[in-house]
Amino acid sequence: MNKDSENVLEKGSPGARKIDAMTLTDRAYEMIETRIVALDLEPGQVLSESQLVDELGIGRTPVREALQRLAAEGLVVVMPRRGVMVSEINIAKQLQLLELRREVERLCACKAAQRATEAERAQFEALADKLAASAEARDYDAFMQLDLEFNRAVLAACRNEFIERSMRRMQGLSRRFWFQNYRVALDLERCANLHADVARKISEGDQAAAGEASDRLIDYIYEFTRATL
């Protein structure tokens, strides 16, 4: 970095303030999104911007920008002059969302199988073993953590910012629905093994097989979603 670039990013400069603001917005988004997905903020609950500012210890502008992102993803609804409400969980919309997820996740799995580095292939092989072990042990907590690790690894390996952007817009709604229903409707052994199969096919670099494994996983998620009716 040259001297002029360093000057631009000096503390208090416009560039530094922009980076700080982006970081705060991301932090606010992650904190609020996590609370919504985990149902700490319940569907239908009206959110107070001022209360969120106090609870998160983050300024009003980053919180407002985070809420705008969450509205774009369908996790909150902005009501003019009334505030912001956590969106309701709608099974019909989940089924519609799965139509898009099937296509995007298949593409993501294929590209990950094609583009993963050797280190990433080793990571997917290890993930497949761990997912299979969580299935055998029927360990819900381990599976939920591995599922998140798996999703992040696939997004990183596919190396396509537009796929990643599309997936991230869908994941919050999907994770919240999953979190609400997994303990009553999930066939853990089957689901974990289907995830393991996708991970293994990516580790082997088999694009066609990775896409087929992704479709089988989405087929199960359709069943899971309908089972909550």
C-alpha positions as CSV (number, residue, x, y, z in Angstrom):
1,M,0.0,0.0,0.0
2,N,1.5,3.4,-1.0
3,K,1.6,6.5,1.2
4,D,-1.4,8.1,-0.4
5,S,-3.5,5.0,0.2
6,E,-2.4,4.9,3.8
7,N,-3.4,8.6,4.2
8,V,-6.9,7.8,2.8
9,L,-7.4,5.1,5.4
10,E,-6.1,7.0,8.4
11,K,-8.4,6.9,11.4
12,G,-11.1,9.5,11.0
13,S,-10.7,9.8,7.2
14,P,-13.8,9.3,5.0
15,G,-12.5,6.0,3.8
16,A,-11.9,4.7,7.3
17,R,-15.3,5.9,8.4
18,K,-17.0,4.0,5.5
19,I,-15.2,0.8,6.4
20,D,-16.1,1.2,10.0
21,A,-19.8,1.8,9.1
22,M,-19.9,-1.2,6.8
23,T,-18.4,-3.4,9.6
24,L,-21.0,-2.1,12.1
25,T,-23.8,-2.7,9.7
26,D,-22.6,-6.3,9.1
27,R,-22.3,-6.8,12.9
28,A,-25.8,-5.5,13.5
29,Y,-27.2,-7.6,10.6
30,E,-25.6,-10.8,12.0
31,M,-26.8,-10.2,15.5
32,I,-30.4,-9.4,14.6
33,E,-30.5,-12.2,12.0
34,T,-29.2,-14.7,14.5
35,R,-31.9,-13.7,17.0
36,I,-34.7,-14.0,14.3
37,V,-33.5,-17.3,13.0
38,A,-33.2,-18.8,16.5
39,L,-36.8,-17.4,17.2
40,D,-35.6,-15.2,20.1
41,L,-37.4,-12.5,18.1
42,E,-40.7,-14.2,17.3
43,P,-42.7,-14.1,14.1
44,G,-45.1,-11.2,14.3
45,Q,-43.1,-9.4,16.9
46,V,-42.8,-5.6,16.3
47,L,-39.2,-4.4,16.7
48,S,-38.2,-1.1,18.2
49,E,-35.2,0.4,16.4
50,S,-34.3,2.3,19.6
51,Q,-34.4,-0.8,21.7
52,L,-32.2,-2.7,19.2
53,V,-29.7,0.2,19.3
54,D,-29.6,-0.1,23.1
55,E,-29.5,-3.9,23.2
56,L,-26.8,-4.3,20.5
57,G,-24.7,-1.3,21.5
58,I,-24.5,-0.3,17.9
59,G,-25.6,3.1,16.4
60,R,-28.9,3.8,14.8
61,T,-27.7,4.1,11.2
62,P,-26.0,0.6,11.1
63,V,-29.1,-0.9,12.8
64,R,-31.4,0.7,10.3
65,E,-29.3,-0.5,7.4
66,A,-29.3,-4.0,8.8
67,L,-33.1,-4.0,9.1
68,Q,-33.3,-2.9,5.4
69,R,-31.1,-5.9,4.5
70,L,-33.3,-8.2,6.5
71,A,-36.4,-6.7,4.9
72,A,-34.9,-7.5,1.4
73,E,-34.4,-11.1,2.5
74,G,-38.0,-11.4,3.8
75,L,-37.1,-11.9,7.5
76,V,-38.7,-8.6,8.5
77,V,-41.5,-6.4,7.1
78,V,-41.2,-2.6,7.2
79,M,-44.5,-1.0,8.1
80,P,-44.6,2.7,7.3
81,R,-45.1,4.8,10.5
82,R,-45.6,1.6,12.5
83,G,-42.1,0.2,12.7
84,V,-40.6,-3.1,11.7
85,M,-42.2,-6.6,12.3
86,V,-40.6,-10.0,12.2
87,S,-42.2,-11.8,9.2
88,E,-44.5,-14.8,9.8
89,I,-43.3,-18.3,8.9
90,N,-45.2,-19.4,5.9
91,I,-45.0,-23.0,4.7
92,A,-46.4,-22.2,1.2
93,K,-43.5,-19.7,0.8
94,Q,-41.0,-22.2,2.0
95,L,-42.1,-24.6,-0.7
96,Q,-41.8,-21.8,-3.3
97,L,-38.4,-21.0,-2.0
98,L,-37.3,-24.6,-2.4
99,E,-38.1,-24.4,-6.1
100,L,-35.3,-21.8,-6.4
101,R,-33.0,-23.5,-3.9
102,R,-33.0,-26.7,-5.9
103,E,-31.6,-25.0,-9.0
104,V,-29.2,-22.7,-7.2
105,E,-27.9,-25.4,-4.8
106,R,-27.4,-27.9,-7.6
107,L,-25.3,-25.3,-9.5
108,C,-23.4,-24.4,-6.4
109,A,-22.5,-28.0,-5.6
110,C,-21.4,-28.6,-9.2
111,K,-19.2,-25.5,-9.3
112,A,-17.8,-26.4,-5.9
113,A,-16.9,-29.9,-7.2
114,Q,-15.2,-28.3,-10.2
115,R,-13.4,-25.5,-8.4
116,A,-12.5,-26.7,-4.9
117,T,-8.8,-26.6,-4.1
118,E,-7.0,-29.7,-2.7
119,A,-7.3,-28.3,0.8
120,E,-11.0,-27.7,0.3
121,R,-11.5,-31.2,-1.0
122,A,-9.8,-32.6,2.1
123,Q,-12.1,-30.4,4.2
124,F,-15.2,-31.8,2.4
125,E,-14.0,-35.3,2.9
126,A,-13.6,-34.6,6.6
127,L,-17.0,-33.0,6.7
128,A,-18.6,-36.0,5.1
129,D,-17.1,-38.3,7.8
130,K,-18.3,-36.0,10.6
131,L,-21.8,-35.7,9.1
132,A,-22.0,-39.5,8.9
133,A,-20.9,-39.8,12.5
134,S,-23.5,-37.3,13.6
135,A,-26.1,-39.4,11.8
136,E,-24.9,-42.6,13.5
137,A,-24.9,-40.9,16.9
138,R,-28.1,-39.0,16.3
139,D,-26.4,-35.9,17.6
140,Y,-28.7,-33.0,16.7
141,D,-26.3,-30.3,18.1
142,A,-23.3,-31.7,16.2
143,F,-25.3,-31.9,13.0
144,M,-26.7,-28.3,13.2
145,Q,-23.1,-27.0,13.6
146,L,-21.8,-29.2,10.8
147,D,-24.7,-28.1,8.5
148,L,-23.7,-24.5,9.0
149,E,-20.0,-25.4,8.3
150,F,-21.0,-27.3,5.2
151,N,-23.1,-24.5,3.8
152,R,-20.2,-22.0,4.2
153,A,-17.7,-24.4,2.7
154,V,-19.8,-25.0,-0.4
155,L,-20.3,-21.3,-0.9
156,A,-16.6,-20.6,-0.6
157,A,-15.6,-23.4,-3.0
158,C,-18.1,-22.5,-5.7
159,R,-16.3,-19.2,-6.2
160,N,-19.2,-17.3,-7.8
161,E,-20.3,-14.1,-6.0
162,F,-23.7,-14.1,-7.7
163,I,-24.5,-17.7,-6.6
164,E,-23.3,-16.8,-3.1
165,R,-25.4,-13.6,-3.0
166,S,-28.5,-15.6,-4.1
167,M,-27.9,-18.3,-1.5
168,R,-27.4,-15.9,1.3
169,R,-30.7,-14.2,0.5
170,M,-32.4,-17.5,1.0
171,Q,-30.6,-19.0,3.9
172,G,-32.1,-16.9,6.7
173,L,-35.7,-17.9,5.9
174,S,-34.6,-21.5,5.4
175,R,-32.7,-21.7,8.6
176,R,-35.4,-20.1,10.6
177,F,-38.0,-22.7,9.3
178,W,-35.5,-25.5,10.0
179,F,-34.8,-24.2,13.5
180,Q,-38.6,-24.1,14.3
181,N,-39.3,-27.6,13.1
182,Y,-36.2,-29.8,13.1
183,R,-36.8,-31.4,16.5
184,V,-40.3,-32.6,15.6
185,A,-40.0,-33.4,11.9
186,L,-36.4,-34.1,11.1
187,D,-35.2,-37.6,10.1
188,L,-31.7,-36.8,11.4
189,E,-29.9,-39.9,10.2
190,R,-31.3,-39.6,6.6
191,C,-30.7,-35.8,6.4
192,A,-27.1,-35.9,7.8
193,N,-26.2,-38.8,5.4
194,L,-27.6,-36.9,2.4
195,H,-25.5,-33.9,3.4
196,A,-22.5,-36.2,3.8
197,D,-23.1,-37.6,0.3
198,V,-23.0,-34.1,-1.3
199,A,-19.8,-33.3,0.6
200,R,-18.2,-36.5,-0.5
201,K,-19.1,-36.0,-4.2
202,I,-17.6,-32.5,-4.0
203,S,-14.4,-33.8,-2.4
204,E,-14.1,-36.3,-5.3
205,G,-14.6,-33.5,-7.9
206,D,-17.5,-35.3,-9.6
207,Q,-19.7,-32.5,-10.8
208,A,-22.6,-34.6,-12.1
209,A,-22.7,-36.7,-9.0
210,A,-22.5,-33.6,-6.7
211,G,-25.5,-32.1,-8.6
212,E,-27.5,-35.4,-8.3
213,A,-26.7,-35.6,-4.6
214,S,-27.8,-32.0,-4.1
215,D,-31.2,-32.8,-5.8
216,R,-31.6,-35.8,-3.4
217,L,-31.0,-33.6,-0.5
218,I,-33.6,-31.0,-1.7
219,D,-36.1,-33.9,-2.3
220,Y,-35.8,-34.7,1.4
221,I,-36.1,-31.1,2.5
222,Y,-39.4,-31.0,0.5
223,E,-40.6,-34.0,2.5
224,F,-39.4,-32.4,5.7
225,T,-41.3,-29.2,4.9
226,R,-44.5,-31.0,4.0
227,A,-44.3,-33.1,7.2
228,T,-44.7,-29.9,9.3
229,L,-48.2,-29.3,7.9
